[in-house]
Amino acid sequence: MRDSLIALENVSMVFTRGWLSRERVEAVAGVSMVIPEGGIVALVGETGSGKTTLGKLVAGLYRPTGGRVRFRGQDLWALDRRSFGEYRRAVQLVHQDAFAALNPVRTVYQSLKAPLLHYRIARNEREARERAAGLLEQVGLTPPGLFLDKYPHQLSGGQRQRVLIARALTVEPRLIVADEPVSMIDVSLRLAILQLLRELNRRLGLGILYITHDLATARYLAEEGWLAVMYLGQIVEQGAFREVLGNPRHPYLQALLSAVLVPDPRAARSMRPSPLPEIDPPDPRRPPPGCRFHPRCPYAQAICRERPPALQGPADHQVACHFAQEIPSWRPPSAASPSPWA
């Protein structure tokens, strides 16, 4: 990978709730990964796997309870005030719910001008309005004069998402943490948002951490980048997107791929299913010992219940499984078949 912008080193995040029970939930457990300068990393996993918590750790909204988050080689939480301010500008978060993320009593212009004036990117109201108009054009809201003075409720879901992206771009960041940015908008508009993110990556060299549970959208955006698969707070498989998706080794990723609907009936019948003994994941408050996936793994053996596996393998394809080389390989449908993986 290229020079790292953000590096996570054995990062953990434990939440404690309750005054009497002091119940602990380890949302992120010993995660190590790298987000390169100008690269795209797709973080994939089912609901409750810890993806959003990991994104907030990268964005500096949470301080890890264990491990280190490094920004350009320096420990994020040991930076001085000025350097931390640079980090705050360099990493921006795009939320899943665009309506909730925008102040309902502020116009689009008011939402965009606040960071422009705060960071002195614009010296006055006139410059702020000009820059805000330019940002709206950059994200495809044209002509900008139609949108600057509108309130969030006057915009569609896709337009609100574009405003969120424009607001993230106001401070000229180096990385956007996009947390499920297309899950709450119409299917017909998702492709346009993904195309916008890909264009910003190509044109501005903007790095993207794309958090999703949808492998199809992850492939569209990050096919040339990297993929990290998360399960119950841990990374179970990661590496170059094409390498990982072309030869998935972890049973969890194989199960995710086998669950994808294929429009060709003949190709669907030829796919080898990856059945799970249990459908629901374990309670994150009481994760199972050893490999956290073993209660649902069809290949689990005694060692899986006793010893947690470490990520192993070359840098472009690492797997956390004791039997990664022995598990039958999962193959996508024929390339001639219309499928998300063809």
N, C-alpha and C positions, 0 to 999 in steps of 0.2 A: 504494500500500500504506500501511497505518497506520504509526505510529511504529515504527521498527525496534528489536527487542530484540537481535538478533545480525546483524551485517553482515560479510560476507566481501569483502575487497578484493584482487583479483588474488592469491589464496592458492594456494601451491604446497606440496607435500610430497614430498620426495625421500628414499628409503630407500637406504642403502648397505650392501652385504653382501660378505663375502669379504676376507681380509687381503691377498691378493696382487692379485686382479683389481679389487677395489674397484668391483664392479658396481653401477650406479645404476639405480634404478627410480623413475620419477616417477609416483607413484600419483595425485596431484592436480596439475593443471597450469593455473595462472592462472584459478582459479574466483572469480567475483564473484556474490554473491547476497545476498538480504535475507530474514530471518525476522522477520515483524512481531510485535509484542506481541499475544498472544492469537490468533494466526493459525495456520493449518495449511498446511504445505508438504510436498508429496509429492516425494521424490527417487527417480527411477526409472532403472533401467539393468540391463544383464545382469551376470552374475557376473564380477568382476574389473574392473569399470568404475571403482572407487574410491569407491563410495558409503559403505562402512563407514569408510574412512579420513577422508572428509569429515565424517561424523558424529562421529568422535572428535576432529577439529579443533574442531568446534562445541562439543563437551563439554569441551574443554580438556585432553584426555588426550594430545594431541600438540601440540607447538609447531611452527608452520609454518616451513618453510625459506625461504619467500618470501611477501611480502604481509602483510596485517594481518587479524586477527580483532577486530572491535569489539563491545564489550558496552555497550549504551546510549550509543553514541557514543564511548566511550573504548577505546583500544588495550588489549586484554585482557592482553597480556604486559608492559605498562608500568604495570599497576595496583599500588597498594601492597598490603600483606598483608591489611589489613582489607577493602578493596574486592574483592580476589581471593577472599576467603572468602565474600563476598556472592554473587559469581558462582558459586562452587561450589555454593551452596545453590540458586541460581536455575535452574541447568541440570542436569538429571538424565538418566541413560542407562538405557534398558530394553533388555537384551540379547536376542539371538535365542534362545539356548539357555538356557531357564529353569532346567533341572536343573543345568547347570554354573555358573550365576550364583548359586545358593544354596548356602551351606555345608551339606554333608550331615549334620554333627554338631550343627547348631543347629536348634532348633525355629523355627516361624514367628514366635512372639513374640520369641525371642532375636534374630532377624534384624531385626525391626522396632524393637525397643527401643534397639538400639545407636545409631542416628542421633538418636533422640528424646532420649536422655540426653546424648549428645555435644554437641548444639547447645542443650541446656537447654530444649528444647521441653516436656519433662516433668521435673518436679522430683524425682520419686522413682519407685520401682517401681510403686506403685499407679496413679499418673497415667500412667505409660508403658503399663501394661496396658489402662487405659481408652482411651487414645488409639489403641493398636494395634487394639483391638476396633472402635473407630469407623472406622478405616481399612479394615479387612476388610469392614465393612458397606458402606462407600463403593464398594468394588470388586466387590460382589456375593457375597462369601463369608459367608453367613448360615446359621444363627446363628454368630457369630464364636467362641463357646466351643468349637465342634467343630473349629476349625482352629488356634487359637492354640498348642496344645501338640503339634501334629503335626510330623513331620520331612518334608523334601522328598520322600523316596521314598514317603511315604504319601499323596501328592497326585497328582491327574491332571495331564496337561500343561497343560490350560486353567487349573486351579487354581493351579499354580505360576506361570503367567504373570500371573495376577491378584495373587499375592503380590508379584511383582517390581514391578508397577505400584503396589501399596500401599507398598512400600518406597521407591519414588521419591517418593511423595506425602508421606512422613514429614516432609520438610524444607520443605514448602510451596513447591515450585518454580514458576517462571514458564514453563519450557519443558521438555518431555520429548523426548529424542532416542530414538525407537522404531526400533530396528534389526531389521527383519524380524520383528516380534513375533508374527506368526501363521503363519510358514512351517513351524514344527516342531510344530504342534498339529493335531488332526483338523479336516478341512474343516467338519464340522458345528458346531465350536466357534468358528471364525474370526469369524463374523458377530457373536457375542456380545462378543468382545474388541474388535472395531472399534466396535461400538455403545457399549461402555464408554468408549473413548477419545473418541468424539464427544460423549458426554454430559459427560465431564470438561472438554472444551473449552468446551462451551456453558455449563455451570453454574459452573465455576471460572475461566473466562477463561484456561485453560491452553493455551499454545502447544505445537504438536506438529510436530516434523520427522519425518516418516514415511518410512523408508527401505525400499524394496521393489523386487522385479523383477516384481511382479504388478500390471498396470495396472487390473485389475478391482477389487482391494481399494483401490488408490490412489484410484480414482474414487469408491468408496463413502465413504471417509473425508474426502477433500479436494476434493470437487466444488465447494464454495463457496470454496475457498482457491486455492493456487498449485501449479503443477507445474514441476519442473525435471527435464530428461532428461539423463542423464550417459552419456558414452561415452569410454572409455579416458582417464579423468582429467579430462575437460573437459565443461562444460555446452554442449550443442549446441542446446537449445531450452528456453525457459522463459517463464512468464507466468501469467495467470489460467487456472485449470484448464479451464473451459468453453471459453474462447477457443482455447487450444492444442489441446485434444482435438477441438474442433469443426472446426478448420482446420489440421491438422498440416502443417508445411512442410518439415521436415527429412527426408531419405530414411530416416534411421535410425528415427525415430519412426513413419514410415509403414510401415516393415518390421515393427516391433513390433506395430502395430495389425493389419496384414494377417495376422499369425500367430495372432491370437486365434481360437479355435474358436467358430463360430456354430452354434447348435442348429437353425436353420431352413435346410434344404438349398437352397431357392430363393434365400434371401438370401445364402448362402455362394457360390453360383454367380454371383451378380450382382456380387460384390466383385472389384475389380481387384487381383490379386496384386502384391506389390512384391518381385520376385526379387533376391537379392543374388549378385553374381558369386562371392563367397567366403563360406562359412558361418561359419568360425571367425574371431574377431578377431585382429589382429596381436599379436605378443609385446610386452607392455608394457615390457620392458627395451629394446626397439628399436622405438619408435613410428615410423611412416612420416612422411616430411617433408610439409609442407603441411597439408592437411586430414587428420586422422587417420583419417577414415572413407573416404577415397578408394579404398583397395584393394577395398572391399566395395560401393561406391556405383555403381549402374547409370547414373548421370548424370555421372560424373567426367570432367573435361576437363583440359587441360594446366595451367591455373592452379591446379587443386585439388592437383596434385602439387608445386607450387612455393610457394604462399603460403597460410598458415593463415587461415581466415575468422574475422572477429570477430563477436560477437553484435551484431545490428543490428535495428532496428525499434522500435515504441512500447513503453513500459514494460510493457504488459499482454501483449505477445507478441514475444519476441526470438528470432531464429534465427541460428545460425552456419553459413551456407551461402552460397557465391558465387552460386548460382542459385536461391535460395529462391523468388523471384517467378516463375521460369520453369518450375519443376518442376510437372508436373500435380498438381492437388490430389487428396488421398485422401479418399474419402467413406465413412462407415460405412454399414452396411446400413440398409434402410428402417426408419423409426421404428415401423412396425407389426410388425417382426420381433423376436422375443425375443433380445436380445443384450446384452452388458455395456455397450454404448454407446447403446442405445435410450433 
